[in-house]
Amino acid sequence: MEGIQGLRRQTPISTQRTAPAAAKKTAAPARTDTFQSVLTKEERAEQAARTPDLPNFSKMTDRQKLSALATLHDATDWGGMTDVEKYKLMNDRFEAAFPHRGSYMGGLYGPAGIYFENPVDQANHRKTLPERICDEWSRECSTAGLTKVYKLHKEAYYSGMTDEEMVAAIFKRHQGGTIADRFDALYEWSNIRDATKHSLEAIDYAIGDAMFAMRKTVCRVATGSEHFPVLGFYSPGQFRAVQSAASGMKVSWAELKQMTLESAGAFSDSLALEFGKSVQEAIDELFDTILDAGAQ
C-alpha cells in the first residue's frame, strides 16, 4: 500500500509481501484478554524477573519517555527469548509510553520520517516526536535482530486466530472512540494485512482513504485548512493542536465512513476500479467488515 498511496501513508516503515499460507488453520477459541495474553502467568513472572520494571511514563516528558525506553531496552537480558517474546515486550513498553503509537508512526501527527537529498538540509532538520519515536523503535528492532515485525506482531497478539477473529480483537484493543483510536486500529490492521497478504485488495485502498480522511480532519482543526503544511510537518503549536484534536474528538464508524467518502476522489476511484469495484463499494466493504467484527 505504501508505494501506491503515496503521500497518503506518511510513514517510513516498509513491509514485505509474503506468500499466502497453504491452508487456514482451524480457528482457535477467541481470546478474551487480547492485549496481555500471549505469555502465561508463569512465563510473565519469569520474564519480569530478568527485565527492568516499567517507570511511571505519565510523569515524564516525551523526551524522557524515549530516553527511558532506550535505557530499558539496553538493560534488558534478551537471552533465551524468542523473536515473538522480544517483539511483544518491546511493543508493550512503547504502547505504555505512547498509547497512540500507531498514530505517531502512521502519519496522523505528521511524517514519521523524511529524507533530504541535500545533506545540509538533512543536518539542519529538527526531528519531530513521530520521527524520534520511529527512530528509537527502528534502533531497538535492529539491536534485537527483529525483521518482518508485523508478522511477529500478529503472532504476539493474535496467534491462532482466523482473520475475522483477529479483526475483532484489533478493534477491541482500540475502542476509545476517538480519531486517534480509530487511526490506531486501522494502522495496525493495515500493516498486518500488508505483511501477510500476497496482494492488495480493494479494501486496502479503502483503509488508506479512511486514514487520509482522518489526517485531513485533524489538519483542518490544527491549521484551519485541509492542506497539509510544507513537507507535512506541523509547527510546535499546531502539533499540540493536532494531538489534542485526535485524542479528544470522538467519531463514530458511521461518521468516519462519511468522512472517507467525502475525502476520496478520482484517484481512489481509479484504484478501486482495478478490482471491479467503485470507491463507494470498496468503502462499503471496509466499514461492513468493521461493523461485522463488532467494533464499537
C-alpha positions in Angstrom: 0.0 0.0 0.0 2.9 2.4 0.7 4.0 2.9 -2.8 0.5 3.2 -4.3 -1.0 5.5 -1.7 2.0 7.9 -1.9 1.6 10.8 0.5 -1.5 9.3 2.0 0.7 6.9 4.1 3.3 9.2 5.5 5.4 6.6 7.4 8.9 5.2 6.6 8.0 1.8 7.9 8.1 -0.7 5.0 6.5 -4.0 4.7 7.3 -7.1 2.7 4.9 -9.3 0.8 5.0 -13.0 1.6 3.3 -15.9 0.0 -0.1 -16.8 1.5 -0.4 -19.8 3.8 -1.2 -23.0 2.0 -4.3 -23.5 4.2 -6.0 -21.8 7.0 -5.6 -23.3 10.4 -8.5 -24.4 12.4 -9.8 -21.4 14.4 -8.7 -21.2 18.0 -11.2 -20.0 20.6 -11.4 -16.2 20.6 -9.2 -14.7 23.3 -10.8 -12.6 26.0 -7.6 -10.8 27.1 -6.1 -9.8 23.7 -3.7 -7.2 24.9 -1.7 -9.0 27.6 -2.5 -12.6 26.9 0.4 -14.2 24.9 2.6 -15.2 27.9 1.2 -17.4 30.6 1.4 -16.0 34.2 4.4 -18.2 34.9 6.2 -17.0 31.8 5.4 -13.4 32.6 6.8 -13.8 36.1 10.0 -15.4 34.7 10.3 -12.6 32.1 9.7 -9.9 34.7 12.5 -11.3 36.9 15.0 -10.6 34.1 13.7 -7.3 32.7 13.6 -3.9 34.3 10.3 -2.6 35.7 8.4 0.0 33.7 8.8 3.5 35.0 5.8 5.9 35.5 5.6 7.2 32.0 2.7 9.5 32.9 5.0 11.8 34.8 7.6 12.1 32.0 8.1 14.4 29.1 8.2 12.9 25.6 12.0 13.1 25.6 12.2 11.5 29.0 9.9 8.7 27.7 12.2 8.0 24.8 15.3 8.1 26.9 13.7 5.6 29.4 12.7 3.3 26.6 16.2 3.2 25.3 17.6 2.6 28.8 15.1 -0.2 29.4 15.9 -1.9 26.1 19.7 -1.7 26.6 19.4 -3.0 30.2 17.2 -6.0 29.3 18.6 -9.5 29.2 17.2 -10.7 25.9 18.9 -14.1 26.1 16.6 -17.1 25.7 13.7 -15.1 24.4 12.1 -15.9 21.1 11.6 -13.2 18.5 7.9 -13.1 19.3 8.7 -12.6 23.0 11.2 -9.9 22.3 8.8 -8.1 20.0 5.9 -8.2 22.4 8.0 -6.9 25.3 9.3 -4.0 23.2 5.8 -3.2 21.8 4.1 -3.3 25.2 6.7 -0.8 26.5 6.2 1.6 23.6 2.5 1.4 24.0 2.8 2.1 27.7 4.9 5.2 26.9 2.9 6.3 23.8 -0.6 4.8 23.9 -1.3 6.1 20.4 2.0 4.9 18.9 0.2 3.9 15.7 -1.0 7.5 15.2 2.6 8.8 15.6 4.2 6.2 13.3 1.3 6.1 10.8 1.4 9.8 10.0 -1.7 11.2 11.8 0.6 13.8 13.5 2.8 14.4 10.6 5.5 12.3 8.8 7.4 9.7 10.8 10.5 10.3 8.7 11.8 12.3 5.8 15.0 12.1 3.6 16.6 15.3 2.2 18.8 15.0 -0.8 20.8 18.0 0.4 22.9 16.8 3.3 22.9 20.3 4.8 19.1 20.3 4.8 19.2 16.9 6.4 21.6 18.0 9.1 19.6 21.2 9.8 16.2 19.3 10.1 14.9 19.3 13.6 13.3 15.9 14.1 9.7 15.8 15.4 8.3 13.5 18.0 6.9 11.0 15.4 10.3 10.8 13.8 12.1 10.3 17.1 9.7 7.6 18.2 10.2 5.9 14.8 14.0 6.2 15.1 14.1 4.6 18.6 11.7 1.8 17.5 13.9 1.1 14.5 17.0 1.1 16.7 15.5 -1.4 19.1 14.3 -3.7 16.4 17.8 -3.6 14.8 19.7 -4.4 18.0 17.2 -7.1 18.9 17.7 -8.6 15.4 14.0 -8.4 14.6 12.7 -8.4 11.0 9.3 -8.7 9.4 7.9 -7.1 12.6 4.2 -7.2 11.6 4.4 -10.9 11.2 5.8 -11.0 14.7 3.0 -8.6 15.8 0.4 -11.0 14.6 2.0 -13.9 16.3 2.4 -11.9 19.6 -1.2 -10.7 19.8 -3.4 -12.8 17.5 -1.8 -16.2 17.2 -4.1 -19.0 16.0 -7.0 -16.6 15.2 -8.9 -16.6 12.0 -8.9 -13.3 10.0 -12.4 -12.5 11.4 -11.3 -13.1 15.0 -8.2 -11.1 14.5 -10.1 -8.1 13.1 -12.5 -8.2 16.1 -9.5 -8.4 18.5 -7.8 -5.4 16.9 -10.8 -3.2 17.2 -11.3 -4.4 20.8 -7.8 -3.1 21.6 -8.6 0.3 20.2 -12.1 1.0 21.4 -11.9 4.5 22.9 -13.8 6.0 20.0 -11.5 9.0 19.3 -9.9 9.8 16.0 -6.6 8.5 17.4 -8.2 5.2 18.5 -9.8 4.7 15.0 -6.5 5.6 13.3 -4.5 3.2 15.6 -6.8 0.3 14.8 -6.7 0.9 11.0 -3.0 1.4 11.0 -2.4 -1.9 12.9 -4.8 -3.8 10.7 -3.4 -2.4 7.5 0.2 -3.3 8.4 -0.7 -6.8 9.3 -2.5 -7.1 6.0 0.5 -5.7 4.2 2.8 -8.2 5.9 0.6 -11.3 5.4 -1.3 -10.9 2.2 0.3 -11.8 -1.1 -1.5 -9.0 -3.0 -3.5 -5.8 -2.3 -7.3 -5.8 -2.4 -9.8 -3.0 -2.8 -10.4 -2.9 1.0 -6.7 -2.0 1.4 -7.2 1.2 -0.6 -10.3 2.0 1.4 -8.3 1.7 4.6 -5.8 4.2 3.2 -8.7 6.6 2.3 -10.1 6.4 5.8 -6.7 7.1 7.4 -6.2 10.0 4.9 -9.6 11.4 5.8 -8.6 11.5 9.5 -5.3 13.2 8.7 -7.3 15.9 6.8 -9.7 16.3 9.7 -7.1 16.9 12.4 -5.1 19.1 10.0 -8.2 21.3 9.5 -8.7 21.7 13.3 -5.0 22.5 13.8 -4.4 24.9 10.9 -7.9 25.9 9.6 -7.1 24.3 6.3 -7.2 20.8 4.9 -4.0 21.5 3.0 -1.0 20.0 4.9 1.9 22.2 5.9 5.1 22.2 3.8 6.6 18.7 3.8 3.7 17.7 6.2 5.4 19.0 9.3 3.4 21.0 11.8 4.7 23.8 13.9 5.0 23.0 17.7 1.7 24.8 18.4 0.0 23.1 15.5 1.4 19.8 16.6 -0.1 20.2 20.1 -3.4 21.1 18.5 -3.4 18.0 16.3 -2.6 15.8 19.3 -5.5 17.4 21.3 -7.9 17.1 18.4 -7.0 13.4 17.6 -7.2 12.3 21.3 -10.2 14.4 22.1 -12.6 14.2 19.1 -15.0 11.2 19.2 -16.1 9.9 15.9 -18.5 7.0 15.2 -17.8 4.5 12.5 -20.7 5.9 10.5 -19.2 9.4 10.8 -15.8 8.1 9.7 -17.4 6.4 6.7 -19.0 9.6 5.6 -15.7 11.5 6.1 -13.9 8.8 4.0 -16.5 9.1 1.2 -16.2 12.9 1.1 -12.4 12.7 1.1 -11.9 10.0 -1.5 -11.6 11.4 -5.0 -10.9 10.3 -8.6 -7.6 8.8 -7.7 -9.2 6.5 -5.2 -12.0 5.6 -7.6 -9.5 4.6 -10.3 -7.7 2.3 -7.9 -10.9 0.7 -6.8 -11.9 0.1 -10.4 -8.9 -2.1 -10.8 -10.7 -4.6 -8.6 -14.0 -4.2 -10.5 -15.5 -2.0 -7.8 -16.3 1.6 -7.3 -14.8 3.6 -4.5 -18.2 3.5 -2.8 -18.3 -0.3 -2.9 -14.7 -0.5 -1.6 -15.6 1.8 1.3 -18.8 0.0 2.0 -16.9 -3.3 2.2 -14.4 -1.8 4.7 -17.0 -0.5 7.1 -19.2 -3.5 6.7 -16.2 -5.6 7.8 -15.6 -3.3 10.8 -19.2 -3.4 12.0 -19.4 -7.2 11.4 -16.4 -7.5 13.7 -18.5 -5.9 16.5 -16.3 -2.7 16.6 -17.7 -0.1 18.9 
